[in-house]
Amino acid sequence: MSVMTAADHRIPQEHANNLADPAAYADRRIHDTYRWLRKNEPFGVAEIEGVDPFWVATRHDDILEISRQNDLFHNGDRNPVLTSQAADRKVREMMGGSPHLLRTLIHMDAPDHLKYRLLTQAWFMPQNLKRLEDRVRVIARAAVERMAAKGGECDFVNEVALHYPLHVIMEILGVPESDEPRMLKLTQELFGATDPELGRKSADADKPMEERQMDFGVITDFFEYFRKLSEARRANPTDDLASAIANSQVDGNPISDLEAMSYYIIVATAGHDTTSSSTAGALWALAENPAELRKVKADLSLCAGLVDESIRWTTPVKTFMRTATADTQVRGRNVKQGDWLMLCYASGNRDEDVFDAPDTFQVDRKPNRHLAFGYGAHLCLGQHLAKMEMRILWEELIPRLESVEISGEPAMSQSFFVNGPKRLPIRFKMA
């Protein structure tokens, strides 16, 4: 990394440490840090022991501007997820110098990014998703019935929110329903590697957090599963996304094993985890704001607004990193070639200059220009599917939901990358 010349813009240590502390995202200290940074140092440098220094973008307009310039700010030159120096060294040793343990769309830049995105993009376009809408509604109704059968109390995360989008994406991918619990566990171990409850319990459990960021055993287990699925789909293709990935080609050649396995993993994890987080975040907010629930019950057309507001409110993907490819300026600060930048989406989504009363949950918020799906070339491939799933669930659940309240202690996962509710005990009445 280049030697930064921004000492005057160094972020106070307490706030810098919060940016890399998984617990700060669970107990919501991170929002205090974001609020301070937006006001006092919206584009400053974080220096944290054991981590290369990095710029931190917390304002909505800066995040948009950086995301728009995909040639100037790369995903793939370094790890697009904040990582420690120790973890970076270990991955480079394993991968022959590459900073990436996986090679998914989030690890790619032009021209590869578009080539690989086009392999599956049609599956997630609105016109093709329409043919899935009836099936998704059947799955949503089954989820509502399971909730109703709980007798008025449940953990909404673990008994409803996790399983509904999981079942949808696994059907699309072609994973048997009997394997869904395995996929859920591996996803939680991957995204929750730094969470003491969700992370894999292993011999490495006593290692420092920064060395447990990526559990290599979880990646290995994913690879073993999807390698068998890929072999089966190459031998006998079917009408599912796994067949499309298994038999895909780029520039006339089959994609590599690493790229195929990485593709399966990103679809099988991001394809449901972020949706379940936003779904749980929505019900949590509705339980704490019964007037907002009454609004939606009185006008179901607000379900679409509820979806967008819950995505803004929860912002499951908290951060992504970019690497400057040339000397440039951001907010008048000199960014050098090779500098690392953190995009704080959850901060941009509460930017006071963009959102009226940003810390208030409003189902009828308009406009709602949230950044939770990213922007530019890396705009989330599955955004339309996620919105459709959530909208349909609320259309089925809210007419029957007479009331809901928090009945215990909710909890957020401990992660500075992908984070959301991991426990939401509720008491409810159903019609």
Secondary structure, 3 states (H helix, E strand, C coil): CCCCCCHHHECCHHHHHHHCCHHHHHCCHHHHHHHHHHHHCCEEEEEECCEEEEEEECCHHHHHHHHHCCCCEECCCCCCCCCCHHHHHHHHHHCCCCCCCCCCHHHCCCCHHHHHHCCCHHHHCHHHHHHHHHHHHHHHHHHHHHHHCCCCEEEHHHHHHCHHHHHHHHHHHCCCHHHHHHHHHHHHHHHCCCCCCCCCCCHHHHCCHHHCCCCHHHHHHHHHHHHHHHHHHHHCCCCCHHHHHHCCEECCEECCHHHHHHHHHHHHHHCCHHHHHHHHHHHHHHHHCHHHHHHHHHCHHHHHHHHHHHHHHHCCECEEEEEECCCEEECCEEECCCCEEEEEHHHHCCCCCCCCCCCCCCCCCCCCCCCCCCCHHHCCCCHHHHHHHHHHHHHHHHHHEEEEEECCCCEECCCCCECCEEECEEEEEEC
